[in-house]
C-alpha cells in the first residue's frame, strides 16, 4: 500500500454508524478500509466527470461559441419542458 499517513476526522453520527455497520457485517475489515473504499469511489467519480467534461462538454461549448445560432432559447426549452410535463401528468391521470 505504500506510505500510510494517519489522519483524524470528525464525522456525523449517521456516517460513523454506517462505517461501523460495514465493518460489523464483514464487508470491510476496518473503518480505514471503508474510508479508503469511499475515497476510491470519489476519485473514480471525479475522474469520470473530468472525462465527460473533456470529451463531451468542451466540444459542445466550442461549437456553440463558433456558431451561437445553433442554440435553443430558454423560452423554447421551457415551453418544451412544460409540454412534456403536461403530457406525462395526463398519462399518469389516465393510468390511475
GUPA-755941 format. One record per residue: residue in three letters; x, y, z of N, C-alpha, C in turn. Coordinates in steps of 0.1 Angstrom, whole numbers, plus 5000, padded with zeros to 4 digits. Layout:
BEGIN
ALAXYZXYZXYZ;...
This chain:
BEGIN
UNK500849885000500050005000500950135000;UNK502150115002503050235002503050305016;UNK503450425016503450505028502050535033;UNK501850515046500550535052500650655061;UNK499750755060499650865069498450855078;UNK498550885090497450875099496751015099;UNK495451015099494651135099493551115109;UNK493051225114491951225124490751305118;UNK489551245117488451315112487251315121;UNK486451405120485151415128484051385118;UNK483151295121482051255112480751265120;UNK479751305112478351295118478051155123;UNK477151145133476751015138476350915127;UNK475550965117475050875107476150815099;UNK477150895095478350835087479150745096;UNK479350775108480150695117479450555119;UNK478150565121477350435122477450355110;UNK477450425098477450345085478850275085;UNK479950345088481250285088481250165097;UNK480750185109480750075119479949955114;UNK478849985108477949875103478649795092;UNK479449865083480149795072481149705078;UNK481849745089482849655095482149545102;UNK481049575109480349475117479849355108;UNK479349395096478749285088479849215080;UNK481049265081482149195075482449245060;UNK481849345056482049395043483549455042;UNK484049505053485349555054485949515067;UNK487249505067487949455079488149575090;UNK488149695085488349805094487749935089;UNK487550025098487050155094487850225084;UNK489250205085490150265075489850215061;UNK489550085060489250025047487950085041;UNK486950115050485750175045486050315039;UNK486750385047487150525042487950515029;UNK488850425028489650415016488750385004;UNK487850295006486950254995486050374991;UNK485650455001484850574998485650674990;UNK486950694994487850784987488150734973;UNK488250604971488550554957487250574949;UNK486050554954484850584947484750734943;UNK485150814952485150964949486150994939;UNK487250934939488350964929487850914915;UNK487150794915486650744902485550834897;UNK484650884905483650964901484151094895;UNK485151154903485751284898486451264885;UNK487151144883487851114870486751104859;UNK485651034862484551024852484051154848;UNK483751244857483251384854484251454846;UNK485551444849486651514842486651464827;UNK486551324826486551274812485351324804;UNK484151324811482951374804483151524800;UNK483651604809483851744806484851754794;UNK485851684794486851694783486451634770;UNK485651524770485251464758483951514752;UNK483051554760481751604755481451754757;UNK481651804769481251934772482152034764;UNK483452014764484352114757484052124743;UNK483752014736483452024721482152094719;UNK481152074727479852134725480052284728;UNK480752324739481052464742481752534730;UNK482752464725483452524714482552544702;UNK481752444699480752454688479852574690;UNK479352584702478352694705479052834704;UNK480352844708481052964707481253004692;UNK481552894684481752914670480452954662;UNK479352904667478052924660476952934670;UNK476853054677475753064687474353044682;UNK474153064669472853044664472252904665;UNK473152804667472652664668472052634682;UNK472052734691471552714704469952724704;UNK469352684715467952694717467652794728;UNK466752884725466452994735465852924748;UNK466052994759465552944772464052934771;UNK463453034765461953034763461452904756;UNK462152874745461752754738462052624746;UNK463152614753463452504762462352484772;UNK461952594779460952584789459552544784;UNK459252594772458052564765457952404763;UNK459152354758459152214755459052134768;UNK459752174779459652114792458252114797;UNK457552224796456152234801455252144793;UNK455452134780454652044772454851894776;UNK456151864778456451724781455951684795;UNK456051784804455551754818454051744818;UNK453351824810451851814809451451684803;UNK452151634793451851504787452051394797;UNK453051394805453351294815452251294826;UNK451851414830450851424840449551364835;UNK449151394823447951344817447951194816;UNK449151134812449250994812449150924825;UNK449650994836449550944849448150934854;UNK447451044851446051054855445150954848;UNK445450924835444750814828445050674834;UNK446250664839446750524845446050504858;UNK445650604865445050584879443650574879;
